[in-house]
Amino acid sequence: LEGIATLKFTEKTDLEGWIEKFTYYRNYPVVGKYVPASTLPDPDKVWTKEELEKHNGVVPDGEERPEGYGIAPIYIGAGDKVYDVSFGSASFYGPGGPYAKFAGRNASRALAKMSLDEKDVENTNVSDLTEKETKILNDWIKRFEGKSGYPIVGRLQL
């Protein structure tokens, strides 16, 4: 996006023409919004439980949502990583969504057990998972990083 600032007048006009064509003439659906990687948290940041809990899809009183976000950020911990699931999955993980319990939490155990039970959501211990449950957790992580393409915004403090 930084390159747009240096476009010449005619190039900006051409760009606006393409946006108009995609929006009005071809009716392409908008499927997301570009958020520069520079605005996301450092993927090496270590998140404490308390910090992670603040990213549950609800903007705290007196604060504004970050630039580029249509909603308050929703972060989910899985394995040893923290994923930003705000883009494209707010209806699942945001307030009122079927998986809202996972928002702002280390959901590793609950994901591995395929459980929405509060005791599994609260418990972050994965040392006693069965081989099958460990495989399920790894499948979730692959989905988060692969098909879903959620940005990694840090690591869980373990």
Disulfide bonds with the S-S distance in Angstrom:
none
